[in-house]
Amino acid sequence: MARIDVPEGEGLEAARMWQLAPHMGAGVHAVTDAVYVHSTLGIREREVMRMRIAQLNRCEVCMNTRARTAVDQGLTDAHYNSVQNYYDHPDFSPRERLAAEFGERFAIDHTAVDDELWSRLREHFSDSEILELTITAGVCVGLGRAFHVLDVERDFETLWSKEAAHPKGGVTL
C-alpha cells in the first residue's frame, strides 16, 4: 500500500495516484511517451539499462515491467532478471552491456561517468543515442526512486510498457 492515499477505483495504483496531481501525471506521461514510444534507441539496450536501474532503485513496479518488443526480440525474464551480471553475460551485446554500465554508473554515482566510459559510449552510440540514453537513465532513476519512496504497490503480475498490448496478457500503465 502506498504511503499516500491513492484514490480508490479501477486500474493500477501506479496509474490512479496521478489523480492527486493531474498536472504532474500529464508531465510524467509526456516524458515516458518520449522515452518508451518515440525513442530511437534499440529496445533491448533501453530495457537492459532500465532494468539495471530498476534493480539498483529496488523499484518493484519497474522490476516487473516488460517491453513487448524487447520480449519479441528475445529478451526473456531470465535476461531481465540477470542484468546485474551484464559485464560478462554472453547473451548481451556490447551495446547492451555498455548501456547497462552507463545506467549503473548514472544511478549509483553520476560523477563516475568519466572520459573512459564516454569514449566507449561514443564508439558504439551516436550523439543522439547518447542523449536519449542519458535522458532515459534520468527518467528511470527519478521515477523508479519516486515509486519506491512512495511505496507504490505492485498490484499486477506483469506490467507492459507503453507499447501495443502483448498477446500473452498483462496490463499497460
C-alpha atoms as a printed R data frame, in Angstrom:
    type eleno elety resid chain resno       x       y       z
1   ATOM     1    CA   MET     A     1   0.000   0.000   0.000
2   ATOM     2    CA   ALA     A     2   1.319   3.420  -0.938
3   ATOM     3    CA   ARG     A     3   2.469   5.942   1.634
4   ATOM     4    CA   ILE     A     4  -0.006   8.413   0.162
5   ATOM     5    CA   ASP     A     5  -3.767   7.957  -0.020
6   ATOM     6    CA   VAL     A     6  -4.246   6.842  -3.610
7   ATOM     7    CA   PRO     A     7  -7.842   7.248  -4.782
8   ATOM     8    CA   GLU     A     8  -9.858   4.046  -4.999
9   ATOM     9    CA   GLY     A     9 -11.086   2.898  -8.367
10  ATOM    10    CA   GLU     A    10 -10.219   0.810 -11.366
11  ATOM    11    CA   GLY     A    11  -6.716   0.427 -12.664
12  ATOM    12    CA   LEU     A    12  -3.328   0.177 -11.081
13  ATOM    13    CA   GLU     A    13  -2.306   2.134  -8.008
14  ATOM    14    CA   ALA     A    14   0.658   3.477 -10.019
15  ATOM    15    CA   ALA     A    15  -1.806   4.964 -12.522
16  ATOM    16    CA   ARG     A    16  -4.517   6.078 -10.054
17  ATOM    17    CA   MET     A    17  -2.070   8.096  -7.954
18  ATOM    18    CA   TRP     A    18  -1.884  10.726 -10.696
19  ATOM    19    CA   GLN     A    19  -5.474  11.696  -9.869
20  ATOM    20    CA   LEU     A    20  -3.964  13.508  -6.871
21  ATOM    21    CA   ALA     A    21  -1.884  15.780  -9.128
22  ATOM    22    CA   PRO     A    22  -3.092  15.559 -12.732
23  ATOM    23    CA   HIS     A    23  -0.611  18.196 -13.925
24  ATOM    24    CA   MET     A    24   2.265  16.009 -12.682
25  ATOM    25    CA   GLY     A    25   0.704  12.934 -14.234
26  ATOM    26    CA   ALA     A    26   0.452  14.736 -17.579
27  ATOM    27    CA   GLY     A    27   4.136  15.659 -17.409
28  ATOM    28    CA   VAL     A    28   5.197  12.150 -16.455
29  ATOM    29    CA   HIS     A    29   3.091  10.692 -19.243
30  ATOM    30    CA   ALA     A    30   4.641  13.083 -21.782
31  ATOM    31    CA   VAL     A    31   8.210  12.202 -20.813
32  ATOM    32    CA   THR     A    32   7.523   8.474 -20.615
33  ATOM    33    CA   ASP     A    33   5.853   8.678 -24.006
34  ATOM    34    CA   ALA     A    34   9.060  10.214 -25.392
35  ATOM    35    CA   VAL     A    35  11.192   7.524 -23.749
36  ATOM    36    CA   TYR     A    36   9.023   4.494 -24.472
37  ATOM    37    CA   VAL     A    37   7.224   5.321 -27.707
38  ATOM    38    CA   HIS     A    38   9.369   7.772 -29.659
39  ATOM    39    CA   SER     A    39  12.939   6.826 -28.734
40  ATOM    40    CA   THR     A    40  15.334   5.744 -31.460
41  ATOM    41    CA   LEU     A    41  17.377   3.630 -29.040
42  ATOM    42    CA   GLY     A    42  17.347  -0.095 -29.561
43  ATOM    43    CA   ILE     A    43  14.654  -1.575 -27.357
44  ATOM    44    CA   ARG     A    44  16.914  -4.216 -25.841
45  ATOM    45    CA   GLU     A    45  19.555  -1.605 -24.990
46  ATOM    46    CA   ARG     A    46  16.973   0.590 -23.307
47  ATOM    47    CA   GLU     A    47  15.444  -2.314 -21.424
48  ATOM    48    CA   VAL     A    48  18.749  -3.733 -20.158
49  ATOM    49    CA   MET     A    49  19.705  -0.274 -18.867
50  ATOM    50    CA   ARG     A    50  16.220   0.356 -17.448
51  ATOM    51    CA   MET     A    51  16.188  -2.961 -15.610
52  ATOM    52    CA   ARG     A    52  19.673  -2.408 -14.153
53  ATOM    53    CA   ILE     A    53  18.490   0.942 -12.819
54  ATOM    54    CA   ALA     A    54  15.283  -0.681 -11.517
55  ATOM    55    CA   GLN     A    55  17.355  -3.228  -9.598
56  ATOM    56    CA   LEU     A    56  19.520  -0.511  -8.080
57  ATOM    57    CA   ASN     A    57  16.449   1.582  -7.200
58  ATOM    58    CA   ARG     A    58  14.686  -1.501  -5.790
59  ATOM    59    CA   CYS     A    59  11.544  -0.361  -7.582
60  ATOM    60    CA   GLU     A    60   9.033  -3.243  -7.634
61  ATOM    61    CA   VAL     A    61   6.887  -1.574 -10.286
62  ATOM    62    CA   CYS     A    62   9.918  -1.066 -12.537
63  ATOM    63    CA   MET     A    63  11.387  -4.544 -11.983
64  ATOM    64    CA   ASN     A    64   8.114  -6.129 -13.043
65  ATOM    65    CA   THR     A    65   7.594  -4.043 -16.154
66  ATOM    66    CA   ARG     A    66   8.390  -5.529 -19.552
67  ATOM    67    CA   ALA     A    67   8.543  -4.166 -23.098
68  ATOM    68    CA   ARG     A    68   6.644  -6.312 -25.568
69  ATOM    69    CA   THR     A    69   9.023  -5.546 -28.422
70  ATOM    70    CA   ALA     A    70  12.038  -6.480 -26.291
71  ATOM    71    CA   VAL     A    71  10.389  -9.777 -25.373
72  ATOM    72    CA   ASP     A    72   9.621 -10.317 -29.050
73  ATOM    73    CA   GLN     A    73  13.341  -9.740 -29.735
74  ATOM    74    CA   GLY     A    74  14.349 -12.468 -27.303
75  ATOM    75    CA   LEU     A    75  14.790 -10.566 -24.049
76  ATOM    76    CA   THR     A    76  13.391 -13.189 -21.679
77  ATOM    77    CA   ASP     A    77  12.546 -12.931 -17.982
78  ATOM    78    CA   ALA     A    78  15.852 -14.703 -17.339
79  ATOM    79    CA   HIS     A    79  17.632 -11.883 -19.172
80  ATOM    80    CA   TYR     A    80  15.659  -9.191 -17.357
81  ATOM    81    CA   ASN     A    81  16.482 -10.826 -14.038
82  ATOM    82    CA   SER     A    82  20.208 -11.193 -14.736
83  ATOM    83    CA   VAL     A    83  21.156  -7.721 -15.924
84  ATOM    84    CA   GLN     A    84  23.230  -7.223 -12.775
85  ATOM    85    CA   ASN     A    85  25.677  -9.604 -14.493
86  ATOM    86    CA   TYR     A    86  25.732  -7.561 -17.705
87  ATOM    87    CA   TYR     A    87  29.535  -7.288 -17.785
88  ATOM    88    CA   ASP     A    88  30.057 -10.946 -18.651
89  ATOM    89    CA   HIS     A    89  26.619 -12.205 -19.650
90  ATOM    90    CA   PRO     A    90  27.030 -13.955 -23.009
91  ATOM    91    CA   ASP     A    91  23.540 -13.055 -24.251
92  ATOM    92    CA   PHE     A    92  24.039  -9.287 -24.022
93  ATOM    93    CA   SER     A    93  25.560  -7.408 -26.946
94  ATOM    94    CA   PRO     A    94  28.403  -4.915 -26.448
95  ATOM    95    CA   ARG     A    95  25.891  -2.048 -26.792
96  ATOM    96    CA   GLU     A    96  23.569  -3.648 -24.221
97  ATOM    97    CA   ARG     A    97  26.464  -4.142 -21.786
98  ATOM    98    CA   LEU     A    98  27.558  -0.563 -22.269
99  ATOM    99    CA   ALA     A    99  24.006   0.735 -21.759
100 ATOM   100    CA   ALA     A   100  23.741  -1.267 -18.516
101 ATOM   101    CA   GLU     A   101  27.112   0.034 -17.316
102 ATOM   102    CA   PHE     A   102  26.113   3.602 -18.141
103 ATOM   103    CA   GLY     A   103  22.793   3.184 -16.315
104 ATOM   104    CA   GLU     A   104  24.524   1.642 -13.316
105 ATOM   105    CA   ARG     A   105  27.052   4.458 -13.030
106 ATOM   106    CA   PHE     A   106  24.351   7.076 -13.632
107 ATOM   107    CA   ALA     A   107  22.232   5.573 -10.830
108 ATOM   108    CA   ILE     A   108  24.987   4.957  -8.290
109 ATOM   109    CA   ASP     A   109  27.350   7.863  -8.914
110 ATOM   110    CA   HIS     A   110  26.763  10.018 -11.960
111 ATOM   111    CA   THR     A   111  30.198  11.598 -11.479
112 ATOM   112    CA   ALA     A   112  31.660   8.188 -12.341
113 ATOM   113    CA   VAL     A   113  30.610   8.660 -15.970
114 ATOM   114    CA   ASP     A   114  34.193   9.521 -16.811
115 ATOM   115    CA   ASP     A   115  36.128  10.171 -20.010
116 ATOM   116    CA   GLU     A   116  36.971   6.478 -20.430
117 ATOM   117    CA   LEU     A   117  33.307   5.445 -20.349
118 ATOM   118    CA   TRP     A   118  32.388   8.409 -22.528
119 ATOM   119    CA   SER     A   119  34.942   7.285 -25.103
120 ATOM   120    CA   ARG     A   120  33.462   3.779 -25.170
121 ATOM   121    CA   LEU     A   121  29.949   5.190 -25.464
122 ATOM   122    CA   ARG     A   122  30.996   7.252 -28.488
123 ATOM   123    CA   GLU     A   123  32.478   4.155 -30.134
124 ATOM   124    CA   HIS     A   124  29.098   2.408 -30.042
125 ATOM   125    CA   PHE     A   125  26.432   5.126 -29.941
126 ATOM   126    CA   SER     A   126  25.705   8.274 -31.939
127 ATOM   127    CA   ASP     A   127  25.363  11.600 -30.138
128 ATOM   128    CA   SER     A   128  21.579  11.481 -30.462
129 ATOM   129    CA   GLU     A   129  21.548   7.960 -28.995
130 ATOM   130    CA   ILE     A   130  23.776   9.096 -26.109
131 ATOM   131    CA   LEU     A   131  21.384  11.967 -25.444
132 ATOM   132    CA   GLU     A   132  18.427   9.567 -25.423
133 ATOM   133    CA   LEU     A   133  20.343   7.097 -23.236
134 ATOM   134    CA   THR     A   134  21.102   9.884 -20.758
135 ATOM   135    CA   ILE     A   135  17.558  11.250 -20.596
136 ATOM   136    CA   THR     A   136  16.154   7.714 -20.345
137 ATOM   137    CA   ALA     A   137  18.517   6.973 -17.454
138 ATOM   138    CA   GLY     A   138  17.406  10.164 -15.714
139 ATOM   139    CA   VAL     A   139  13.740   9.295 -16.149
140 ATOM   140    CA   CYS     A   140  14.302   5.745 -14.895
141 ATOM   141    CA   VAL     A   141  16.329   6.824 -11.862
142 ATOM   142    CA   GLY     A   142  13.883   9.575 -10.936
143 ATOM   143    CA   LEU     A   143  10.608   7.736 -11.440
144 ATOM   144    CA   GLY     A   144  11.937   4.478 -10.026
145 ATOM   145    CA   ARG     A   145  13.029   6.202  -6.844
146 ATOM   146    CA   ALA     A   146   9.754   8.100  -6.630
147 ATOM   147    CA   PHE     A   147   7.734   4.866  -6.928
148 ATOM   148    CA   HIS     A   148   9.955   3.222  -4.303
149 ATOM   149    CA   VAL     A   149   9.786   6.161  -1.872
150 ATOM   150    CA   LEU     A   150   6.003   6.383  -2.284
151 ATOM   151    CA   ASP     A   151   5.819   2.598  -1.834
152 ATOM   152    CA   VAL     A   152   3.533   2.321  -4.828
153 ATOM   153    CA   GLU     A   153   2.027  -1.127  -4.811
154 ATOM   154    CA   ARG     A   154   2.877  -3.686  -7.418
155 ATOM   155    CA   ASP     A   155  -0.737  -4.733  -7.939
156 ATOM   156    CA   PHE     A   156  -0.142  -6.659 -11.141
157 ATOM   157    CA   GLU     A   157   1.759  -9.696 -12.355
158 ATOM   158    CA   THR     A   158   3.391  -8.143 -15.413
159 ATOM   159    CA   LEU     A   159   3.169  -4.526 -16.456
160 ATOM   160    CA   TRP     A   160   3.701  -3.888 -20.168
161 ATOM   161    CA   SER     A   161   5.339  -0.588 -21.004
162 ATOM   162    CA   LYS     A   162   3.758   1.997 -23.307
163 ATOM   163    CA   GLU     A   163   3.506  -0.177 -26.382
164 ATOM   164    CA   ALA     A   164   0.813  -2.256 -28.032
165 ATOM   165    CA   ALA     A   165  -0.727  -4.858 -25.721
166 ATOM   166    CA   HIS     A   166   1.148  -8.141 -25.648
167 ATOM   167    CA   PRO     A   167  -0.775 -11.221 -26.745
168 ATOM   168    CA   LYS     A   168   0.249 -13.059 -23.540
169 ATOM   169    CA   GLY     A   169  -1.707 -10.609 -21.427
170 ATOM   170    CA   GLY     A   170  -0.616  -8.310 -18.680
171 ATOM   171    CA   VAL     A   171  -1.556  -4.693 -18.280
172 ATOM   172    CA   THR     A   172  -0.242  -1.396 -19.598
173 ATOM   173    CA   LEU     A   173   0.294   1.568 -17.282
